[in-house]
Amino acid sequence: MANLSLSPAEKKTFEKQLGSVLAYISKLNEVNTKNVEAIGQITGLVNVVREDKTAPSIPQEDALKNAPRTHNGFFEVDAIFEENGPE
């Protein structure tokens, strides 16, 4: 398992919580589900799709108007990759 370091107090707390979870699962195992059909989803919707069609977007100028920094019509952000030399 995770091999977490737990204090004695945490062990006592989690032991009680896990015991409660296992007791609940045990209780669920007592329910007769012989005639219950398995389901993959519960909405009752089947093959719900929408037509894939294009729609106009907002102008680039409007998309960038609240950006703190822009460059040549794009958002400008700080670099997230750094090149490291040989170590």
C-alpha positions in Angstrom: 0.0 0.0 0.0 1.1 3.6 0.4 3.4 3.0 3.4 2.5 6.4 4.9 4.1 7.5 8.2 1.3 8.0 10.6 1.3 9.1 14.2 -0.4 6.9 16.8 -3.3 9.4 17.0 -3.7 9.3 13.2 -3.6 5.5 13.2 -6.3 5.4 15.8 -8.5 7.9 13.8 -8.0 6.1 10.5 -8.6 2.7 12.1 -12.0 3.9 13.3 -12.9 5.5 10.0 -11.8 2.4 8.0 -13.8 0.2 10.3 -16.9 2.3 9.6 -16.3 2.1 5.9 -15.9 -1.7 6.0 -18.9 -2.1 8.2 -21.0 -0.1 5.7 -19.7 -2.2 2.7 -20.6 -5.3 4.6 -24.1 -4.0 5.2 -24.4 -3.3 1.4 -23.4 -6.8 0.7 -26.5 -8.0 2.5 -28.8 -6.3 0.0 -30.5 -8.7 -2.4 -29.5 -7.5 -5.9 -30.4 -10.7 -7.8 -33.0 -9.1 -10.0 -31.3 -5.7 -10.4 -30.0 -5.0 -13.8 -26.5 -3.6 -14.1 -26.2 -0.1 -15.5 -23.4 1.9 -17.0 -25.0 5.3 -16.4 -28.1 6.6 -14.7 -29.3 9.5 -16.9 -31.5 7.3 -19.2 -30.2 9.2 -22.2 -29.0 7.2 -25.2 -26.8 8.4 -28.0 -27.1 12.0 -27.2 -25.0 14.0 -29.7 -25.1 17.4 -31.2 -24.5 18.5 -34.8 -20.8 19.4 -35.2 -20.9 22.8 -36.9 -18.7 25.9 -36.8 -19.8 29.1 -35.1 -18.2 32.5 -35.1 -15.8 33.3 -32.3 -14.9 36.6 -30.6 -12.5 38.8 -32.5 -8.8 38.3 -31.6 -8.6 41.9 -30.4 -11.4 41.3 -27.9 -9.9 38.1 -26.7 -6.6 39.9 -25.9 -7.9 43.2 -24.6 -7.6 42.1 -20.9 -4.3 40.2 -21.2 -1.5 41.7 -19.1 0.9 41.2 -22.0 0.6 40.4 -25.7 3.1 39.9 -28.5 2.2 39.9 -32.2 -1.4 39.1 -31.6 -0.9 36.4 -29.0 -0.9 36.1 -25.2 2.6 36.5 -23.8 3.5 34.4 -20.8 6.5 33.7 -18.8 8.7 30.8 -19.9 7.8 27.5 -18.3 10.8 25.5 -19.6 14.4 26.3 -18.9 17.3 25.0 -20.8 19.8 23.4 -18.5 23.4 23.0 -19.6 25.4 19.8 -19.0 25.5 19.0 -15.4 
